[in-house]
Amino acid sequence: MNPVSNKVKVLVRVRPFLPNEEERSCAVVNGSNLVLQHPRFDNLSYQFDSCYPTDTTQEVLFNSEIEPLLSSVFNGINTTLFTYGVTGTGKTFTMQGSESQPGIIPKSISSIIRLSSTYEDVSIFVSYLEIYNEKVYDLLSPNSHSADLQIREDHNKKIFIPGLSETKLNTVEDFQNAYSVGCKNRITGSTKLNSSSSRSHAVLLLKVERSDPIKKITYRGKLQLIDLAGSEDNRVSGNKGMRLIESSSINNSLFVLKNVVNGLNKGDSRIPYRDSKLTRLLQDSLGGGSQSILIVNIAPGLHFYNESAKTLEFASKSRQIVNKPKAHVETVIIESQEDRRKLLEMYQQKKKQKTGDQKSQSSSTSSTDDNKENTDSNMIRIEEVNNLKGQVEETRAIVEKMRKEMEKSKAPMTPFSKTTEIKALVFKAKSYKKVRRYSDAIICYQQISDLVHERDLKLKLEKKILKLQCLIDNPTYSPETTREVSPIRTLNFDSEHEIIEYENE
């Protein structure tokens, strides 16, 4: 995809039939068109940028769609590629692949490292994270699940994650060593639909910095390769207990992703990026300054007809999103006397090349003209030095402003803000329980437990979680009549104890 293209590029890949599946196909690929067929319904026809049938190899997909994008990363263009689909449709295989058929991630890294050899000064760094139950974990860290990382936004509205580790890559072997550690740390589980189902969204982040010593600029591009966890119907997947909580978190983040896509297509003034960690991370990729490509995976069987139709509807809406890719370029500030001297020498050489012919023809010019030329040269040098001083002062001011903002972002949560967050979570939990969304209520209680430190409060929250878990696991449970909701009143809490007691009312 050329960086001047604006809309998100959408591809559809139909996975092959599995050995235990009945080979009754509902998906028919014809060029860039895909038709869903069902014996009892009318055909549904969709058009995308490209469609790939069941016999498509990893090599064909990568060479046709992905590799042409990678060179733009060296020019400072941020690029995002992510897969979408229900669980068991081959998203992780498309991204990771196998030893015999490497996927998009290993092929992209190999291509990036190969391209870096064609430039003089290039640095490549890799990070790997997962979003599990709305918490961000560093998969390259030795204690990968010990800290929940926060997603921040700098003064230039760029998304970043403080504390996320980076590993410098010089060879493909460096990446393979780091990536194998990250894959082992990623959380997976077994369901009825997939024996090794991904229980989190995985994001591989590649930063490429290329310096141009002649132009005195640095290009900073990012490549995000995202393997989304698949949406799940718990009635089909048979999820219970912790699997049900994970599924609820996955479905909720994908629901927010759909809301973001709908909001962008409608032109809403507020786009709910902040409603989920996933959409917050994708903020620049959906409606922002990145070029993006979405690979939609579907299953071929008639049994998956409804899920495939919902997935393709989402893909059609995503295709209408307009991005405005821009290059991230920084001017190198020249501060040392040596750098200034080299800059003046380069300027004089260029000037001699341009005026060499004129000087040969005007050898009989007077000394007055020579003095004037020297005066002009000195004035140019003084102007260049003054400009450089201004750049240095401007850069120092920006650095000082960024330092103050980072200190503010690292400030500990005050008791008032902590109490306010707990109050909001309690209100959400009660609302979820009233509509019998017990899995969502459990997630709220778990988040409250992370905020409080008193042992008795944690025990109360654990009892509530166990009670809700029993309601979920017991299929014969008959819900009691919903009691009337008391009128809304103003609540003023002085401590976490009062909040929990209010929740018990």
N, C-alpha and C positions, 0 to 999 in steps of 0.2 A: 504494500500500500504506500503510495506516495504521500509524503508529509503534507502536501497541499490538500489532500482529501479530508473532508470534514466529518462525514458520518461514520459511526461505528461499523466496522466491517463484520458481517455475520456469516459464519460457515456452519453447515450441518453435516454431521458424520453419523452414519447408521452402522452400529456395531453388528458383527456376525451373530448367527444363532449359537447359543450354548449347547453342549451335548445333551443336556436334559430338557431342552425346550422343544415344543411342537413347532415344526416349521410351517406355520401359517402366517405369511407376511402381510403387513398392512401398509408398509412404506415403500413407495415406488419413486426412484430417483430418475429424473430426466434432465440432464444438464444442470442448470441452476434452479430448476423447479423440483419440488417434492410434493407428492400426492399421498394423502392418507386415505386408505380404502377400508370400508367395513360393509359386510353384507346387508346390514339393517339400516345404514345411514347413507346420506349423500357423501360424495367424495369431497375432501377438504384439500384445496390446492394452495401452496405457498411458494413464494419466490424469494431467494436469498442471493448473496454474492457468489456463493459456490455451494454445491452439495456433493457429498462423497458417499458412494454405495458401500455395501458390506465388504467388498473385496479390496478396499483401498488400503495400501500399505503405509507405514509410518514415513517411509522415505518420500513417497509421492506427496503426502500432505505437507511435510516440512519444506521440501524443495519448491512446491508451488505457492505456498501461502506465507510461510514464516520467515524463511531465509531472506527474501527481499526486504523485510522490515529492519533487519538487524544493523545494517550499515548506518542508518539514520541515528542510532544511539550515539555513535562517535561524533555526530554533529550537534549533540545536545538536545535531541528530541526524545522526550520520555515516551516509552512504549509499554503498553499493557496487553497481556494476552491471558484470557481466563476461559475455563470450561464450565458448562452449565448443563444440568440434566438431573433426572431422578436417579436414585441409587441403583447401581448395577448396570449402568449403560456404557461404561468404559471410559469415564473421565480420567481416572488416575492412570489407566493404561495409556491413554493418549498423551498425558503429560510426562509420566515416568518411563513407560514402556517396560521392556525386559532386556535381558542380556543379549538375546538374539535380535530383538527389534527395539532399539533405543527410542525413547519418546522425545517430545519437543524439548523438555528441559535439558537433558544431556546433549542433544544435538545443537541447541542454541548456544550453550556454553562453549562447546568445541568450536563453533563457527565464530563466536565473539573473540576467543583467544587467538584463532587463526587470523582474523582481521586485524587484531591489535599489532601483529608483527609488521604490518604495512605502514604503521605510523612510528614516529620517533619517540614521543614521550607519552605513554599511556599507562594508567593505573586502573586496575580492576579489583573491586571488592564485592564480596557476596555475603548476604544475610539470609536467614531462613527462620520463619516464624509460623505459628499456627494460632487460629482463633478458636478456642475451645470453651463452650458455654459462656460466651461473651467475655472471655479473658484472653489476653494476648501473651503468648509464651515464646521465649527465644529457644529455638530448637538446636542451636549451635552452642548453647551454654551448657557447662557440665551439670548444673542443677536447673534443667530446662523448665521445670514446672514449679519452681520455688517462688517466682515473682511474677505478678501480673503487671505487664508494661502498659504505659499510657500512650495514647495517640495524641500528638500535639500539632499545632499549626503556627508557623513563624510569621514574622511581620510581612513577608511576601506571599502569604497564604499558601505556603508549601507544607505538605503533610510530612511529619517525621516522627520517629519513635525514640525518645531518649533512653539510653541504656541498652539498645539493641546491638549485639556484638557484630563485628565485621571481620571477615577473613580475606586477606589479600591473595589474589590468584595470579600465579605466574605460568602454570601449566595445567593441563587437563587433569593430571593426577592430583593436584592440590584441590581441585573442585570435587573429584570423586571421593577423596578422603573426608572432606567436610560434609558433603551431601549424604554419604552413608551414615554418618553420625546423626544428622537431622532426621532422616527417614526412620531410624530406629527409635528416636524420641517421639515421633508423631503417634498420636493415639488412634488406634483402630479397634474394631470390634466385629462380632459376628451377628448377623441377622438372618431372617429366613430368605431374604433376597440376595444377600452377599455375605460370604464367609469371612471376608476381610474388608468390611465397610469402613470408609474414612469417617471418623466421628468429629472432624474439625475441618476448617478451611485452612489450607496451607498456602503460604506466600513465599516465593523465592524472589529476593530482591537483589539485582545486580546493578552496581554503580560503576559507571565508566567515566573517567576523567582524562581528557586529552588536551595537552598544552601545545600551543602554536608559538614557538619562540620568535618567529618573524613578526606575526601580527600582534604579539603580546596579549593573547587571549587564551582562556581555558574553557573548553566545552565540558559540561557536566550533564550526562544523560543517564537515565534510569530505565532498566528493563524489569518489569514485574511479570512473573509467570505464576499464575494463581490456579490452584486445583480446588475448586469449590466442592464441599460436601454435598451429596445429593439430597434433594427433598424426599420425604418418606411419608407414606400412608401407614400409620401405626396399626391399622386393622389388617393390612396385608403383611407388613414386616414382622408383626408379633412382638413389638418392643414392650418391655416391662422394666420396672425398676430404673436403674441408671441409664439404660439404653433409651427409655422413654424421655427422661430429662434431656439427654443429649439431642434426641430427635426434635424435641420441642424447641430447643435453642437454635438448631439448624434451620428448622422451618420458619422460625420467627425472623432470623436474619435474612433469609431468602424472600420472605414476605416484605420486609423493608426494602430490599433490593427492587422488588416489583413496584413498590410505591415510588421509589426514586425515579424509575424509568417512566412511570405514568406521569409523575409531576413534571419531568423534563419535556415530555411530549405535549403536555397541556400548556406549558409555559407558566407554571405556577410561580408565584413570587417567593415562596419558601419551599425548598427541596429538603426532605427529611434525611439528609446525610448523617446527622448526629444520632439518629434513632438506633443505630447498630454500629458495632466496631467494623464490620465488613464494609458497609457503605461509606463510613468515615475514611477508611483506607482507600476506597475506590473513588473518592471525591474528585480527584484530578483526572481520572480515567473516564468518567461519565459526565459529559458536559463541561469538561475542563480543558487543560492545555496539553493533553497527551493524545497520541494516536492509539486507538484500541481495536482489538480484534476479539470477537467472541466465537468460541467453538461450541456448538450445541450438539450434545450427544443424545441419541434416542435409540431405543431397542426396536428391532424389526417386527417382533411378534404381534399378532392380533390381540393378545392378552394385555399389551401395554398401550392399546389404542387411546384411552382417555388421557393417560399420563403424557403420551407423545403429543396429543393435540394441545394440552396446556403448555407444554414446553415450547412448542412451535409458535404459539400465540405470544409468549413472552419474547421469543427471538424476533418476531416480526416487529414488535414495539421497540425493541432495543435497536433495531436497524434504522430507526428514525432519529436517534440521538445525534446531535451535532456537536462535535468537538472542534476546538481551535488550536491545533498543535503549534507550539512555538519553541524555538531553540533557547536553551539555557546556556548563556555565554557570559563569562565574567572577564573584565579587563584586568590584566595583571598590573598592579601598582609598582612602579619602579622607585625605589627609595635609596639604594646604595649609589655611591659616587661612580663605582665601576659600571653599573647598569646605565647610568646617565651618560657616561663617556661612550659606551658602545652605541647608545641610541643616537648620539650626535655624529659618530662616525658613519653609521648607516645613513643618516640624513644627508651628510656631505657626499657620500658615494653616489646616492641617488641624484643629488643635484648635479654632480659632475657628469653623470651619464646623460642627463637631459640637456645640459648646456654645453656639452663637449664640442659640438659642431659650431655653436655660436662663438665660443672662445677662439677656435682656430681661425675663424673668419675675421674676428675683431681684435687681432694681435696688436694693432696700432692705437688702441684706446688710450686715453689720457690717464694720468695718475689720479685725477679727480674722480673718474668713474671707478677706479680700483678702491679708493677710500670709501666711496658710497656703497660699493658691494660689500666691503668688510663691515661697514656700519649696519647694513641690512642683515648680514649673517649674525652679527652680535645681538641685534634686536630679536631675531628669531630664536636664538638660544635662550635669551632671557625670558621670552614668552613661553617657551617649552618648559623651562624650569618652574616658572610661576604656575603653569597648568598642572605640573606634577605635584607641586606643593598643595594645590587645591584638592587634587585627588586624594592625597595622603590624609589631609584633614577631614575630608568627607568620609573616607573609609573608617577612620578612627571614630568618628561620630556614630556611624552605623554599628560598628563593633560594640561600642559602649551601650547603645540602645538595646542591641541583642542580648548583651550580658545582663542588663537590668531585667529584661523580659524573662530570661531563663531563670534568674533568681526568684522572680515572682511565681513562675510555674512550678518551681521546686519547693515553694513554701508549704509547710504542713497544713493539713486541713484544720480549720478552726473548729472549736466545739459547736459554734452556732451552725456552720455549714454542714458539719457532720450530723447534727440533730435534724437539720432540714432534710438531708438526703434520706435518713432513716425514716422520717415521717412520710416522705413521698413513697418509699418502698412499702411501708406498712399499708398505706392507702391502696397501692396497686395490688398488693396481695389480697386484701379484703375484696377488692373489686373482682379479681380473678376467681376467688372462691364462690362468689355469689352467682357467677355464670358457669361454675363447675369447670373452670380451666385450672385444674389442680397442678398440672405440671408447671405452668407459668408461675403459680403461687409459690411452689417449691423453690424455683429459681430466685424469686424475690427474698424468701427467707434465707437462702444461702448467702445472698449478697448482704443482708442485714447482719448475719453471723460474722461475716468478714469485717464488718465495721465496728462491732462491739467487742469489748474485752472481758467483761464480767462473766464469770463462770456460770452463775445462776441464769443469766440471760441466754447464754449459749445453750444450756440444758433445756430451757423452755422452747427455744427455737427448734432444737433437735426433736423434741416431742411433737411439735406441730408438723414438722416434715414427715416424721414417721406416721402420724395420723393421716396426713394427706396421701402418703404412699399406700397405706392400707385401702383408702378409698379408691385409688387407681387400680390396685392389684385385684380387688375383690369384684368379680364380674356380676355378682348377684346383689350388689349394693343398690338399695332403693333410696335415692336422695330425699331428705326431709323437705318439707314445704319451706320455701324461702320466706324468711321473716321480713316484715316491713322495714324499710330503710328509714332511719331517723332523719329529721331535717338536718341540712348542713349547718354546722356551727363553727365558730372560730375556735381553733385549737392553739393553745400556747403551752409548749412543753419546756421543762427546765432540764430534763435528763432523759437518757435512753430508757430508764426504768418506767417513767410515766408513759412513754410511747408504747412500750410493750404491753403495759397494763391496759392502755386504751384499746389496743388491738384485741385484748381478751374480752372486752365488753360484748 
